[in-house]
Amino acid sequence: MSYEFKLDVQNSVIEAEYLGVVNFEERMKAIEEGVAILQDREYPLILINLVGAKMELSKREKIALAKYVSEEHALINAKTAFLIRCEQTEREEMDEAVSRTEEFVSKVFYSRSAALQWLLD
């Protein structure tokens, strides 16, 4: 498995940390597991940590993931921080495919402390 979930109980932040090579099937499985974890949370705070990951996704797969995420009611009104390395740029293609963007609050960060501060503000 190339991902794991962690819960920061003190701040109520759920972190999905990806490590190594991540393909489409693994990313979908992680999203489905994350949605299940979030179902009982009224306003989830999510940190998607991609620093240790190398995503092997085609443009078509990225768009399919974004569409799936935008259709999942459990992620509406979630506040999501994406923690990435400077050279990771795949986020733009996914952003273009997300529908109902006004219901999704997200931001990209290169610093874990800045990401957590934004989530908790």
N, C-alpha and C positions, 0 to 999 in steps of 0.2 A: 504494500500500500504506500502511495507517495504523498499521503496527507494524514493529518491528525487534527482532532478538535481539542481545544483547551478552553476551560471556563475560568475567567477571572471573577471569582465570586464577589470580591470586595467592590469591583466596579461594574459588575454585571455585563462584562464584555465576553463575547464568544469569539475565539480566534480559530481560524482554519489555517493551519500552516502546511504549506506544500514543500516537498523536498524532492530533489532529483528530477527525472524526466516525467512529465505528466501528460497523458494523452486524453483524447476526448472522452473515452469511456470512464476513466478515473475522475475526470472533472465533473461529469454528469452524476456519477455515484456520490461524490462529495457534496454536490449541490442538493441532491435528494436527501442525503443524511442531514445536512445542515437545515433544510426546511423542516424536517421532522423534529429536530432539536428546538427550533424556533417557534413551533406551533403554539406553545403556551405562554409566549412572551408578548406583552402588549406593544412594547416599543423596543425592539432588539437593537443592540449595539454589536456590530460585527467588524472584526479585523481580519482581512484576507491577507495573509503573509505569503508573498510570492518571492521573497528574497532568495531563498535556497532552491528555487524551482526553475526548470527549463520547460516551458510549455511547447509541446509538439502538437499544435492545432492548425488546421488549414483555415483560411478566411471563412469558408463555408461553415466549418465547425464552430468558429468563434461567434458567427452570426446566429447559428442554431442555439448555442448556449445563452446568448443574450436574449433571444426571443423566449426561451424557456423560463429564464429568470424573471423576465418582465411579466410573464403570465402567472407566476406563482403568488397567490394572495399573501402567503406568509412573509414574503419579502417586501411587500408594500409597507411604507412608513418605517422601514428599517433604516438605520444610519450605518453606512458601510465605508470603512477606510481600507484602501488598497495600499499595502506596503510593498514597494518594488525597488529594484536596482535602477540606476539611471538609464542603463541601456535597454531596459524592458519597455517596449512601446506598443504591445498588442492591444492595449486598452481602447484605443481610438476606434477600431473596427467594431468592437463590442458596443461601445457607446452609441454608435450610429444605428444599431439594430434594436436597442431597447425602446419599447413602446411605453407610453404613459410615463415619460421621464419626470414629470412633475411629482410623481408619487415615490420616486427613488432619490434618496439623499446619499450621495457618495462623493468621495474625493480621493485623489492619489497622493501618496506621501513617499518620501525617501528616508524619513526618520521615524522610528517607532515611537519615540516620545511625543513627537508632533502629532502623529496619528492618534495616539491615545488621548492627548489633550483635546483634540478636535472632537473625538467621540464623546468625551465627558462634558464638553461645554454645552 
